[in-house]
Amino acid sequence: MNSYLLLCFLDNQEYFTIPRGLYTQLDDQEVPRQYLMAGSVMITVPVLLLFFIFERYLVGGLTAGSVKG
């Protein structure tokens, strides 16, 4: 799904995704860049950890459906 479209449909703050919530911090006041970068790292690190944990299952599932022989 297009990220821009997702941002357009999320009008209620209760349903904001984490990047959208971080983006709304820019509207309220001037936020120092180091805080925004720290927030971006805090968003990215758990996603990367989950990817590396479940990577073998992803590769196994992709290769299970391949045509052999």
mmCIF file as Biopython writes it, N, C-alpha, C and O atoms, coordinates in Angstrom:
data_model
#
loop_
_atom_site.group_PDB
_atom_site.id
_atom_site.type_symbol
_atom_site.label_atom_id
_atom_site.label_alt_id
_atom_site.label_comp_id
_atom_site.label_asym_id
_atom_site.label_entity_id
_atom_site.label_seq_id
_atom_site.pdbx_PDB_ins_code
_atom_site.Cartn_x
_atom_site.Cartn_y
_atom_site.Cartn_z
_atom_site.occupancy
_atom_site.B_iso_or_equiv
_atom_site.auth_seq_id
_atom_site.auth_asym_id
_atom_site.pdbx_PDB_model_num
ATOM 1   N N  . MET A ? 1  ? 0.848  -1.178  0.000   1.0 0.0 1  A 1 
ATOM 2   C CA . MET A ? 1  ? 0.000  0.000   0.000   1.0 0.0 1  A 1 
ATOM 3   C C  . MET A ? 1  ? 0.890  1.238   0.000   1.0 0.0 1  A 1 
ATOM 4   O O  . MET A ? 1  ? 1.955  1.262   0.617   1.0 0.0 1  A 1 
ATOM 5   N N  . ASN A ? 2  ? 0.442  2.223   -0.681  1.0 0.0 2  A 1 
ATOM 6   C CA . ASN A ? 2  ? 1.194  3.461   -0.765  1.0 0.0 2  A 1 
ATOM 7   C C  . ASN A ? 2  ? 1.199  4.171   0.589   1.0 0.0 2  A 1 
ATOM 8   O O  . ASN A ? 2  ? 0.145  4.339   1.202   1.0 0.0 2  A 1 
ATOM 9   N N  . SER A ? 3  ? 2.353  4.579   1.051   1.0 0.0 3  A 1 
ATOM 10  C CA . SER A ? 3  ? 2.467  5.214   2.361   1.0 0.0 3  A 1 
ATOM 11  C C  . SER A ? 3  ? 1.720  6.539   2.411   1.0 0.0 3  A 1 
ATOM 12  O O  . SER A ? 3  ? 1.135  6.878   3.439   1.0 0.0 3  A 1 
ATOM 13  N N  . TYR A ? 4  ? 1.731  7.277   1.337   1.0 0.0 4  A 1 
ATOM 14  C CA . TYR A ? 4  ? 1.031  8.557   1.316   1.0 0.0 4  A 1 
ATOM 15  C C  . TYR A ? 4  ? -0.467 8.351   1.487   1.0 0.0 4  A 1 
ATOM 16  O O  . TYR A ? 4  ? -1.124 9.098   2.212   1.0 0.0 4  A 1 
ATOM 17  N N  . LEU A ? 5  ? -0.999 7.344   0.824   1.0 0.0 5  A 1 
ATOM 18  C CA . LEU A ? 5  ? -2.413 7.044   0.960   1.0 0.0 5  A 1 
ATOM 19  C C  . LEU A ? 5  ? -2.756 6.665   2.386   1.0 0.0 5  A 1 
ATOM 20  O O  . LEU A ? 5  ? -3.801 7.062   2.900   1.0 0.0 5  A 1 
ATOM 21  N N  . LEU A ? 6  ? -1.887 5.900   3.031   1.0 0.0 6  A 1 
ATOM 22  C CA . LEU A ? 6  ? -2.108 5.501   4.414   1.0 0.0 6  A 1 
ATOM 23  C C  . LEU A ? 6  ? -2.114 6.723   5.320   1.0 0.0 6  A 1 
ATOM 24  O O  . LEU A ? 6  ? -2.917 6.796   6.250   1.0 0.0 6  A 1 
ATOM 25  N N  . LEU A ? 7  ? -1.239 7.676   5.065   1.0 0.0 7  A 1 
ATOM 26  C CA . LEU A ? 7  ? -1.213 8.901   5.869   1.0 0.0 7  A 1 
ATOM 27  C C  . LEU A ? 7  ? -2.485 9.712   5.684   1.0 0.0 7  A 1 
ATOM 28  O O  . LEU A ? 7  ? -2.949 10.364  6.620   1.0 0.0 7  A 1 
ATOM 29  N N  . CYS A ? 8  ? -3.044 9.677   4.499   1.0 0.0 8  A 1 
ATOM 30  C CA . CYS A ? 8  ? -4.274 10.436  4.247   1.0 0.0 8  A 1 
ATOM 31  C C  . CYS A ? 8  ? -5.458 9.860   5.008   1.0 0.0 8  A 1 
ATOM 32  O O  . CYS A ? 8  ? -6.332 10.610  5.444   1.0 0.0 8  A 1 
ATOM 33  N N  . PHE A ? 9  ? -5.503 8.542   5.177   1.0 0.0 9  A 1 
ATOM 34  C CA . PHE A ? 9  ? -6.643 7.912   5.830   1.0 0.0 9  A 1 
ATOM 35  C C  . PHE A ? 9  ? -6.538 7.906   7.347   1.0 0.0 9  A 1 
ATOM 36  O O  . PHE A ? 9  ? -7.542 7.692   8.026   1.0 0.0 9  A 1 
ATOM 37  N N  . LEU A ? 10 ? -5.363 8.131   7.891   1.0 0.0 10 A 1 
ATOM 38  C CA . LEU A ? 10 ? -5.188 8.121   9.339   1.0 0.0 10 A 1 
ATOM 39  C C  . LEU A ? 10 ? -5.418 9.520   9.900   1.0 0.0 10 A 1 
ATOM 40  O O  . LEU A ? 10 ? -4.480 10.306  10.026  1.0 0.0 10 A 1 
ATOM 41  N N  . ASP A ? 11 ? -6.649 9.820   10.231  1.0 0.0 11 A 1 
ATOM 42  C CA . ASP A ? 11 ? -6.965 11.132  10.775  1.0 0.0 11 A 1 
ATOM 43  C C  . ASP A ? 11 ? -7.064 11.128  12.296  1.0 0.0 11 A 1 
ATOM 44  O O  . ASP A ? 11 ? -6.871 12.168  12.926  1.0 0.0 11 A 1 
ATOM 45  N N  . ASN A ? 12 ? -7.357 9.992   12.887  1.0 0.0 12 A 1 
ATOM 46  C CA . ASN A ? 12 ? -7.519 9.891   14.325  1.0 0.0 12 A 1 
ATOM 47  C C  . ASN A ? 12 ? -6.168 9.559   14.961  1.0 0.0 12 A 1 
ATOM 48  O O  . ASN A ? 12 ? -5.499 8.620   14.529  1.0 0.0 12 A 1 
ATOM 49  N N  . GLN A ? 13 ? -5.764 10.312  15.975  1.0 0.0 13 A 1 
ATOM 50  C CA . GLN A ? 13 ? -4.453 10.099  16.584  1.0 0.0 13 A 1 
ATOM 51  C C  . GLN A ? 13 ? -4.337 8.754   17.275  1.0 0.0 13 A 1 
ATOM 52  O O  . GLN A ? 13 ? -3.224 8.270   17.481  1.0 0.0 13 A 1 
ATOM 53  N N  . GLU A ? 14 ? -5.446 8.135   17.639  1.0 0.0 14 A 1 
ATOM 54  C CA . GLU A ? 14 ? -5.402 6.824   18.275  1.0 0.0 14 A 1 
ATOM 55  C C  . GLU A ? 14 ? -4.896 5.747   17.325  1.0 0.0 14 A 1 
ATOM 56  O O  . GLU A ? 14 ? -4.356 4.735   17.770  1.0 0.0 14 A 1 
ATOM 57  N N  . TYR A ? 15 ? -5.066 5.954   16.021  1.0 0.0 15 A 1 
ATOM 58  C CA . TYR A ? 15 ? -4.705 4.946   15.030  1.0 0.0 15 A 1 
ATOM 59  C C  . TYR A ? 15 ? -3.436 5.277   14.265  1.0 0.0 15 A 1 
ATOM 60  O O  . TYR A ? 15 ? -3.112 4.600   13.290  1.0 0.0 15 A 1 
ATOM 61  N N  . PHE A ? 16 ? -2.714 6.299   14.686  1.0 0.0 16 A 1 
ATOM 62  C CA . PHE A ? 16 ? -1.482 6.684   13.999  1.0 0.0 16 A 1 
ATOM 63  C C  . PHE A ? 16 ? -0.443 5.569   14.093  1.0 0.0 16 A 1 
ATOM 64  O O  . PHE A ? 16 ? -0.328 4.898   15.118  1.0 0.0 16 A 1 
ATOM 65  N N  . THR A ? 17 ? 0.291  5.386   13.037  1.0 0.0 17 A 1 
ATOM 66  C CA . THR A ? 17 ? 1.453  4.513   13.090  1.0 0.0 17 A 1 
ATOM 67  C C  . THR A ? 17 ? 2.593  5.282   13.751  1.0 0.0 17 A 1 
ATOM 68  O O  . THR A ? 17 ? 2.507  6.498   13.925  1.0 0.0 17 A 1 
ATOM 69  N N  . ILE A ? 18 ? 3.651  4.578   14.117  1.0 0.0 18 A 1 
ATOM 70  C CA . ILE A ? 18 ? 4.747  5.243   14.823  1.0 0.0 18 A 1 
ATOM 71  C C  . ILE A ? 18 ? 5.411  6.324   13.963  1.0 0.0 18 A 1 
ATOM 72  O O  . ILE A ? 18 ? 5.646  7.420   14.473  1.0 0.0 18 A 1 
ATOM 73  N N  . PRO A ? 19 ? 5.725  6.073   12.686  1.0 0.0 19 A 1 
ATOM 74  C CA . PRO A ? 19 ? 6.313  7.157   11.889  1.0 0.0 19 A 1 
ATOM 75  C C  . PRO A ? 19 ? 5.376  8.363   11.739  1.0 0.0 19 A 1 
ATOM 76  O O  . PRO A ? 19 ? 5.831  9.507   11.734  1.0 0.0 19 A 1 
ATOM 77  N N  . ARG A ? 20 ? 4.085  8.108   11.619  1.0 0.0 20 A 1 
ATOM 78  C CA . ARG A ? 20 ? 3.123  9.215   11.515  1.0 0.0 20 A 1 
ATOM 79  C C  . ARG A ? 20 ? 3.092  10.009  12.822  1.0 0.0 20 A 1 
ATOM 80  O O  . ARG A ? 20 ? 3.010  11.237  12.796  1.0 0.0 20 A 1 
ATOM 81  N N  . GLY A ? 21 ? 3.156  9.320   13.960  1.0 0.0 21 A 1 
ATOM 82  C CA . GLY A ? 21 ? 3.193  10.002  15.244  1.0 0.0 21 A 1 
ATOM 83  C C  . GLY A ? 21 ? 4.450  10.839  15.400  1.0 0.0 21 A 1 
ATOM 84  O O  . GLY A ? 21 ? 4.406  11.938  15.953  1.0 0.0 21 A 1 
ATOM 85  N N  . LEU A ? 22 ? 5.569  10.321  14.914  1.0 0.0 22 A 1 
ATOM 86  C CA . LEU A ? 22 ? 6.812  11.083  14.959  1.0 0.0 22 A 1 
ATOM 87  C C  . LEU A ? 22 ? 6.726  12.311  14.063  1.0 0.0 22 A 1 
ATOM 88  O O  . LEU A ? 22 ? 7.258  13.370  14.398  1.0 0.0 22 A 1 
ATOM 89  N N  . TYR A ? 23 ? 6.059  12.167  12.931  1.0 0.0 23 A 1 
ATOM 90  C CA . TYR A ? 23 ? 5.899  13.293  12.006  1.0 0.0 23 A 1 
ATOM 91  C C  . TYR A ? 23 ? 5.032  14.388  12.612  1.0 0.0 23 A 1 
ATOM 92  O O  . TYR A ? 23 ? 5.261  15.571  12.359  1.0 0.0 23 A 1 
ATOM 93  N N  . THR A ? 24 ? 4.040  14.006  13.407  1.0 0.0 24 A 1 
ATOM 94  C CA . THR A ? 24 ? 3.168  15.022  14.006  1.0 0.0 24 A 1 
ATOM 95  C C  . THR A ? 24 ? 3.909  15.864  15.032  1.0 0.0 24 A 1 
ATOM 96  O O  . THR A ? 24 ? 3.469  16.968  15.355  1.0 0.0 24 A 1 
ATOM 97  N N  . GLN A ? 25 ? 5.012  15.371  15.545  1.0 0.0 25 A 1 
ATOM 98  C CA . GLN A ? 25 ? 5.793  16.155  16.493  1.0 0.0 25 A 1 
ATOM 99  C C  . GLN A ? 25 ? 6.407  17.382  15.825  1.0 0.0 25 A 1 
ATOM 100 O O  . GLN A ? 25 ? 6.738  18.357  16.499  1.0 0.0 25 A 1 
ATOM 101 N N  . LEU A ? 26 ? 6.560  17.336  14.510  1.0 0.0 26 A 1 
ATOM 102 C CA . LEU A ? 26 ? 7.113  18.476  13.787  1.0 0.0 26 A 1 
ATOM 103 C C  . LEU A ? 26 ? 6.137  19.650  13.742  1.0 0.0 26 A 1 
ATOM 104 O O  . LEU A ? 26 ? 6.562  20.803  13.663  1.0 0.0 26 A 1 
ATOM 105 N N  . ASP A ? 27 ? 4.838  19.369  13.791  1.0 0.0 27 A 1 
ATOM 106 C CA . ASP A ? 27 ? 3.836  20.423  13.669  1.0 0.0 27 A 1 
ATOM 107 C C  . ASP A ? 27 ? 3.676  21.239  14.942  1.0 0.0 27 A 1 
ATOM 108 O O  . ASP A ? 27 ? 3.393  22.436  14.877  1.0 0.0 27 A 1 
ATOM 109 N N  . ASP A ? 28 ? 3.851  20.616  16.089  1.0 0.0 28 A 1 
ATOM 110 C CA . ASP A ? 28 ? 3.558  21.285  17.351  1.0 0.0 28 A 1 
ATOM 111 C C  . ASP A ? 28 ? 4.567  22.377  17.681  1.0 0.0 28 A 1 
ATOM 112 O O  . ASP A ? 28 ? 4.189  23.498  18.024  1.0 0.0 28 A 1 
ATOM 113 N N  . GLN A ? 29 ? 5.822  22.055  17.580  1.0 0.0 29 A 1 
ATOM 114 C CA . GLN A ? 29 ? 6.876  22.990  17.955  1.0 0.0 29 A 1 
ATOM 115 C C  . GLN A ? 29 ? 8.160  22.604  17.230  1.0 0.0 29 A 1 
ATOM 116 O O  . GLN A ? 29 ? 8.209  21.587  16.538  1.0 0.0 29 A 1 
ATOM 117 N N  . GLU A ? 30 ? 9.165  23.396  17.388  1.0 0.0 30 A 1 
ATOM 118 C CA . GLU A ? 30 ? 10.442 23.066  16.768  1.0 0.0 30 A 1 
ATOM 119 C C  . GLU A ? 30 ? 11.133 21.998  17.603  1.0 0.0 30 A 1 
ATOM 120 O O  . GLU A ? 30 ? 11.483 22.224  18.762  1.0 0.0 30 A 1 
ATOM 121 N N  . VAL A ? 31 ? 11.323 20.836  16.998  1.0 0.0 31 A 1 
ATOM 122 C CA . VAL A ? 31 ? 11.952 19.710  17.681  1.0 0.0 31 A 1 
ATOM 123 C C  . VAL A ? 31 ? 13.380 19.595  17.170  1.0 0.0 31 A 1 
ATOM 124 O O  . VAL A ? 31 ? 13.603 19.569  15.960  1.0 0.0 31 A 1 
ATOM 125 N N  . PRO A ? 32 ? 14.349 19.525  18.076  1.0 0.0 32 A 1 
ATOM 126 C CA . PRO A ? 32 ? 15.736 19.370  17.625  1.0 0.0 32 A 1 
ATOM 127 C C  . PRO A ? 32 ? 15.926 18.103  16.789  1.0 0.0 32 A 1 
ATOM 128 O O  . PRO A ? 32 ? 15.313 17.069  17.054  1.0 0.0 32 A 1 
ATOM 129 N N  . ARG A ? 33 ? 16.768 18.204  15.797  1.0 0.0 33 A 1 
ATOM 130 C CA . ARG A ? 33 ? 16.980 17.084  14.878  1.0 0.0 33 A 1 
ATOM 131 C C  . ARG A ? 33 ? 17.494 15.829  15.573  1.0 0.0 33 A 1 
ATOM 132 O O  . ARG A ? 33 ? 17.153 14.716  15.173  1.0 0.0 33 A 1 
ATOM 133 N N  . GLN A ? 34 ? 18.309 15.998  16.607  1.0 0.0 34 A 1 
ATOM 134 C CA . GLN A ? 34 ? 18.847 14.815  17.280  1.0 0.0 34 A 1 
ATOM 135 C C  . GLN A ? 34 ? 17.732 14.004  17.945  1.0 0.0 34 A 1 
ATOM 136 O O  . GLN A ? 34 ? 17.845 12.782  18.045  1.0 0.0 34 A 1 
ATOM 137 N N  . TYR A ? 35 ? 16.671 14.650  18.395  1.0 0.0 35 A 1 
ATOM 138 C CA . TYR A ? 35 ? 15.541 13.913  18.975  1.0 0.0 35 A 1 
ATOM 139 C C  . TYR A ? 35 ? 14.770 13.160  17.900  1.0 0.0 35 A 1 
ATOM 140 O O  . TYR A ? 35 ? 14.313 12.039  18.121  1.0 0.0 35 A 1 
ATOM 141 N N  . LEU A ? 36 ? 14.630 13.783  16.735  1.0 0.0 36 A 1 
ATOM 142 C CA . LEU A ? 36 ? 13.962 13.099  15.634  1.0 0.0 36 A 1 
ATOM 143 C C  . LEU A ? 36 ? 14.771 11.895  15.152  1.0 0.0 36 A 1 
ATOM 144 O O  . LEU A ? 36 ? 14.213 10.842  14.843  1.0 0.0 36 A 1 
ATOM 145 N N  . MET A ? 37 ? 16.082 12.063  15.092  1.0 0.0 37 A 1 
ATOM 146 C CA . MET A ? 37 ? 16.926 10.946  14.667  1.0 0.0 37 A 1 
ATOM 147 C C  . MET A ? 37 ? 16.913 9.819   15.706  1.0 0.0 37 A 1 
ATOM 148 O O  . MET A ? 37 ? 16.913 8.641   15.349  1.0 0.0 37 A 1 
ATOM 149 N N  . ALA A ? 38 ? 16.901 10.185  16.982  1.0 0.0 38 A 1 
ATOM 150 C CA . ALA A ? 38 ? 16.822 9.173   18.034  1.0 0.0 38 A 1 
ATOM 151 C C  . ALA A ? 38 ? 15.486 8.429   17.948  1.0 0.0 38 A 1 
ATOM 152 O O  . ALA A ? 38 ? 15.439 7.213   18.132  1.0 0.0 38 A 1 
ATOM 153 N N  . GLY A ? 39 ? 14.420 9.150   17.674  1.0 0.0 39 A 1 
ATOM 154 C CA . GLY A ? 39 ? 13.119 8.503   17.502  1.0 0.0 39 A 1 
ATOM 155 C C  . GLY A ? 39 ? 13.099 7.581   16.298  1.0 0.0 39 A 1 
ATOM 156 O O  . GLY A ? 39 ? 12.494 6.510   16.342  1.0 0.0 39 A 1 
ATOM 157 N N  . SER A ? 40 ? 13.754 7.989   15.226  1.0 0.0 40 A 1 
ATOM 158 C CA . SER A ? 40 ? 13.817 7.146   14.032  1.0 0.0 40 A 1 
ATOM 159 C C  . SER A ? 40 ? 14.584 5.860   14.309  1.0 0.0 40 A 1 
ATOM 160 O O  . SER A ? 40 ? 14.197 4.789   13.842  1.0 0.0 40 A 1 
ATOM 161 N N  . VAL A ? 41 ? 15.662 5.966   15.061  1.0 0.0 41 A 1 
ATOM 162 C CA . VAL A ? 41 ? 16.427 4.764   15.415  1.0 0.0 41 A 1 
ATOM 163 C C  . VAL A ? 41 ? 15.590 3.852   16.306  1.0 0.0 41 A 1 
ATOM 164 O O  . VAL A ? 41 ? 15.602 2.633   16.135  1.0 0.0 41 A 1 
ATOM 165 N N  . MET A ? 42 ? 14.869 4.433   17.248  1.0 0.0 42 A 1 
ATOM 166 C CA . MET A ? 42 ? 14.028 3.625   18.134  1.0 0.0 42 A 1 
ATOM 167 C C  . MET A ? 42 ? 12.908 2.921   17.372  1.0 0.0 42 A 1 
ATOM 168 O O  . MET A ? 42 ? 12.448 1.858   17.789  1.0 0.0 42 A 1 
ATOM 169 N N  . ILE A ? 43 ? 12.473 3.499   16.272  1.0 0.0 43 A 1 
ATOM 170 C CA . ILE A ? 43 ? 11.467 2.858   15.432  1.0 0.0 43 A 1 
ATOM 171 C C  . ILE A ? 43 ? 12.098 1.748   14.599  1.0 0.0 43 A 1 
ATOM 172 O O  . ILE A ? 43 ? 11.502 0.682   14.441  1.0 0.0 43 A 1 
ATOM 173 N N  . THR A ? 44 ? 13.289 1.983   14.069  1.0 0.0 44 A 1 
ATOM 174 C CA . THR A ? 44 ? 13.918 1.077   13.116  1.0 0.0 44 A 1 
ATOM 175 C C  . THR A ? 44 ? 14.532 -0.159  13.767  1.0 0.0 44 A 1 
ATOM 176 O O  . THR A ? 44 ? 14.439 -1.250  13.206  1.0 0.0 44 A 1 
ATOM 177 N N  . VAL A ? 45 ? 15.152 -0.019  14.922  1.0 0.0 45 A 1 
ATOM 178 C CA . VAL A ? 45 ? 15.878 -1.130  15.543  1.0 0.0 45 A 1 
ATOM 179 C C  . VAL A ? 45 ? 14.975 -2.328  15.849  1.0 0.0 45 A 1 
ATOM 180 O O  . VAL A ? 45 ? 15.364 -3.447  15.515  1.0 0.0 45 A 1 
ATOM 181 N N  . PRO A ? 46 ? 13.803 -2.171  16.458  1.0 0.0 46 A 1 
ATOM 182 C CA . PRO A ? 46 ? 12.972 -3.361  16.694  1.0 0.0 46 A 1 
ATOM 183 C C  . PRO A ? 46 ? 12.532 -4.062  15.411  1.0 0.0 46 A 1 
ATOM 184 O O  . PRO A ? 46 ? 12.442 -5.289  15.371  1.0 0.0 46 A 1 
ATOM 185 N N  . VAL A ? 47 ? 12.258 -3.284  14.364  1.0 0.0 47 A 1 
ATOM 186 C CA . VAL A ? 47 ? 11.868 -3.888  13.092  1.0 0.0 47 A 1 
ATOM 187 C C  . VAL A ? 47 ? 13.027 -4.702  12.517  1.0 0.0 47 A 1 
ATOM 188 O O  . VAL A ? 47 ? 12.818 -5.811  12.024  1.0 0.0 47 A 1 
ATOM 189 N N  . LEU A ? 48 ? 14.230 -4.168  12.576  1.0 0.0 48 A 1 
ATOM 190 C CA . LEU A ? 48 ? 15.393 -4.915  12.103  1.0 0.0 48 A 1 
ATOM 191 C C  . LEU A ? 48 ? 15.634 -6.177  12.924  1.0 0.0 48 A 1 
ATOM 192 O O  . LEU A ? 48 ? 15.952 -7.227  12.366  1.0 0.0 48 A 1 
ATOM 193 N N  . LEU A ? 49 ? 15.488 -6.084  14.227  1.0 0.0 49 A 1 
ATOM 194 C CA . LEU A ? 49 ? 15.667 -7.265  15.074  1.0 0.0 49 A 1 
ATOM 195 C C  . LEU A ? 49 ? 14.655 -8.344  14.736  1.0 0.0 49 A 1 
ATOM 196 O O  . LEU A ? 49 ? 15.011 -9.519  14.649  1.0 0.0 49 A 1 
ATOM 197 N N  . LEU A ? 50 ? 13.405 -7.966  14.544  1.0 0.0 50 A 1 
ATOM 198 C CA . LEU A ? 50 ? 12.399 -8.954  14.153  1.0 0.0 50 A 1 
ATOM 199 C C  . LEU A ? 50 ? 12.708 -9.559  12.798  1.0 0.0 50 A 1 
ATOM 200 O O  . LEU A ? 50 ? 12.508 -10.756 12.594  1.0 0.0 50 A 1 
ATOM 201 N N  . PHE A ? 51 ? 13.190 -8.757  11.877  1.0 0.0 51 A 1 
ATOM 202 C CA . PHE A ? 51 ? 13.542 -9.293  10.564  1.0 0.0 51 A 1 
ATOM 203 C C  . PHE A ? 51 ? 14.652 -10.328 10.671  1.0 0.0 51 A 1 
ATOM 204 O O  . PHE A ? 51 ? 14.558 -11.397 10.068  1.0 0.0 51 A 1 
ATOM 205 N N  . PHE A ? 52 ? 15.704 -10.025 11.431  1.0 0.0 52 A 1 
ATOM 206 C CA . PHE A ? 52 ? 16.811 -10.968 11.539  1.0 0.0 52 A 1 
ATOM 207 C C  . PHE A ? 52 ? 16.414 -12.233 12.294  1.0 0.0 52 A 1 
ATOM 208 O O  . PHE A ? 52 ? 16.937 -13.311 12.009  1.0 0.0 52 A 1 
ATOM 209 N N  . ILE A ? 53 ? 15.497 -12.113 13.251  1.0 0.0 53 A 1 
ATOM 210 C CA . ILE A ? 53 ? 15.037 -13.293 13.969  1.0 0.0 53 A 1 
ATOM 211 C C  . ILE A ? 53 ? 14.229 -14.215 13.056  1.0 0.0 53 A 1 
ATOM 212 O O  . ILE A ? 53 ? 14.413 -15.432 13.086  1.0 0.0 53 A 1 
ATOM 213 N N  . PHE A ? 54 ? 13.342 -13.646 12.249  1.0 0.0 54 A 1 
ATOM 214 C CA . PHE A ? 54 ? 12.448 -14.442 11.413  1.0 0.0 54 A 1 
ATOM 215 C C  . PHE A ? 54 ? 12.921 -14.580 9.972   1.0 0.0 54 A 1 
ATOM 216 O O  . PHE A ? 54 ? 12.160 -15.041 9.121   1.0 0.0 54 A 1 
ATOM 217 N N  . GLU A ? 55 ? 14.147 -14.196 9.682   1.0 0.0 55 A 1 
ATOM 218 C CA . GLU A ? 55 ? 14.663 -14.248 8.312   1.0 0.0 55 A 1 
ATOM 219 C C  . GLU A ? 55 ? 14.699 -15.673 7.774   1.0 0.0 55 A 1 
ATOM 220 O O  . GLU A ? 55 ? 14.361 -15.902 6.613   1.0 0.0 55 A 1 
ATOM 221 N N  . ARG A ? 56 ? 15.100 -16.624 8.595   1.0 0.0 56 A 1 
ATOM 222 C CA . ARG A ? 56 ? 15.196 -18.008 8.110   1.0 0.0 56 A 1 
ATOM 223 C C  . ARG A ? 56 ? 13.831 -18.554 7.721   1.0 0.0 56 A 1 
ATOM 224 O O  . ARG A ? 56 ? 13.725 -19.341 6.781   1.0 0.0 56 A 1 
ATOM 225 N N  . TYR A ? 57 ? 12.777 -18.142 8.438   1.0 0.0 57 A 1 
ATOM 226 C CA . TYR A ? 57 ? 11.436 -18.596 8.082   1.0 0.0 57 A 1 
ATOM 227 C C  . TYR A ? 57 ? 10.963 -17.944 6.799   1.0 0.0 57 A 1 
ATOM 228 O O  . TYR A ? 57 ? 10.261 -18.567 6.003   1.0 0.0 57 A 1 
ATOM 229 N N  . LEU A ? 58 ? 11.337 -16.715 6.597   1.0 0.0 58 A 1 
ATOM 230 C CA . LEU A ? 58 ? 10.962 -16.013 5.377   1.0 0.0 58 A 1 
ATOM 231 C C  . LEU A ? 58 ? 11.626 -16.670 4.165   1.0 0.0 58 A 1 
ATOM 232 O O  . LEU A ? 58 ? 10.973 -16.938 3.156   1.0 0.0 58 A 1 
ATOM 233 N N  . VAL A ? 59 ? 12.914 -16.922 4.276   1.0 0.0 59 A 1 
ATOM 234 C CA . VAL A ? 59 ? 13.644 -17.550 3.164   1.0 0.0 59 A 1 
ATOM 235 C C  . VAL A ? 59 ? 13.128 -18.969 2.942   1.0 0.0 59 A 1 
ATOM 236 O O  . VAL A ? 59 ? 12.978 -19.408 1.802   1.0 0.0 59 A 1 
ATOM 237 N N  . GLY A ? 60 ? 12.857 -19.685 4.033   1.0 0.0 60 A 1 
ATOM 238 C CA . GLY A ? 60 ? 12.332 -21.051 3.910   1.0 0.0 60 A 1 
ATOM 239 C C  . GLY A ? 60 ? 10.980 -21.063 3.234   1.0 0.0 60 A 1 
ATOM 240 O O  . GLY A ? 60 ? 10.713 -21.940 2.413   1.0 0.0 60 A 1 
ATOM 241 N N  . GLY A ? 61 ? 10.126 -20.117 3.554   1.0 0.0 61 A 1 
ATOM 242 C CA . GLY A ? 61 ? 8.812  -20.042 2.925   1.0 0.0 61 A 1 
ATOM 243 C C  . GLY A ? 61 ? 8.886  -19.649 1.464   1.0 0.0 61 A 1 
ATOM 244 O O  . GLY A ? 61 ? 8.103  -20.128 0.643   1.0 0.0 61 A 1 
ATOM 245 N N  . LEU A ? 62 ? 9.823  -18.781 1.143   1.0 0.0 62 A 1 
ATOM 246 C CA . LEU A ? 62 ? 9.966  -18.388 -0.267  1.0 0.0 62 A 1 
ATOM 247 C C  . LEU A ? 62 ? 10.498 -19.508 -1.122  1.0 0.0 62 A 1 
ATOM 248 O O  . LEU A ? 62 ? 10.074 -19.677 -2.265  1.0 0.0 62 A 1 
ATOM 249 N N  . THR A ? 63 ? 11.425 -20.278 -0.581  1.0 0.0 63 A 1 
ATOM 250 C CA . THR A ? 63 ? 11.991 -21.371 -1.368  1.0 0.0 63 A 1 
ATOM 251 C C  . THR A ? 63 ? 11.104 -22.603 -1.372  1.0 0.0 63 A 1 
ATOM 252 O O  . THR A ? 63 ? 11.253 -23.455 -2.248  1.0 0.0 63 A 1 
ATOM 253 N N  . ALA A ? 64 ? 10.179 -22.727 -0.413  1.0 0.0 64 A 1 
ATOM 254 C CA . ALA A ? 64 ? 9.294  -23.894 -0.385  1.0 0.0 64 A 1 
ATOM 255 C C  . ALA A ? 64 ? 8.334  -23.892 -1.571  1.0 0.0 64 A 1 
ATOM 256 O O  . ALA A ? 64 ? 7.917  -24.956 -2.028  1.0 0.0 64 A 1 
ATOM 257 N N  . GLY A ? 65 ? 7.988  -22.741 -2.060  1.0 0.0 65 A 1 
ATOM 258 C CA . GLY A ? 65 ? 7.056  -22.660 -3.167  1.0 0.0 65 A 1 
ATOM 259 C C  . GLY A ? 65 ? 7.711  -22.667 -4.537  1.0 0.0 65 A 1 
ATOM 260 O O  . GLY A ? 65 ? 7.025  -22.561 -5.553  1.0 0.0 65 A 1 
ATOM 261 N N  . SER A ? 66 ? 9.009  -22.790 -4.574  1.0 0.0 66 A 1 
ATOM 262 C CA . SER A ? 66 ? 9.692  -22.750 -5.872  1.0 0.0 66 A 1 
ATOM 263 C C  . SER A ? 66 ? 9.553  -24.071 -6.604  1.0 0.0 66 A 1 
ATOM 264 O O  . SER A ? 66 ? 9.331  -25.118 -5.995  1.0 0.0 66 A 1 
ATOM 265 N N  . VAL A ? 67 ? 9.685  -24.007 -7.909  1.0 0.0 67 A 1 
ATOM 266 C CA . VAL A ? 67 ? 9.581  -25.191 -8.739  1.0 0.0 67 A 1 
ATOM 267 C C  . VAL A ? 67 ? 10.916 -25.906 -8.734  1.0 0.0 67 A 1 
ATOM 268 O O  . VAL A ? 67 ? 11.957 -25.307 -9.003  1.0 0.0 67 A 1 
ATOM 269 N N  . LYS A ? 68 ? 10.877 -27.194 -8.425  1.0 0.0 68 A 1 
ATOM 270 C CA . LYS A ? 68 ? 12.108 -27.975 -8.371  1.0 0.0 68 A 1 
ATOM 271 C C  . LYS A ? 68 ? 12.128 -28.968 -9.526  1.0 0.0 68 A 1 
ATOM 272 O O  . LYS A ? 68 ? 11.122 -29.571 -9.901  1.0 0.0 68 A 1 
ATOM 273 N N  . GLY A ? 69 ? 13.318 -29.099 -10.057 1.0 0.0 69 A 1 
ATOM 274 C CA . GLY A ? 69 ? 13.601 -30.162 -10.933 1.0 0.0 69 A 1 
ATOM 275 C C  . GLY A ? 69 ? 13.295 -30.210 -12.321 1.0 0.0 69 A 1 
ATOM 276 O O  . GLY A ? 69 ? 13.595 -31.202 -12.986 1.0 0.0 69 A 1 
#
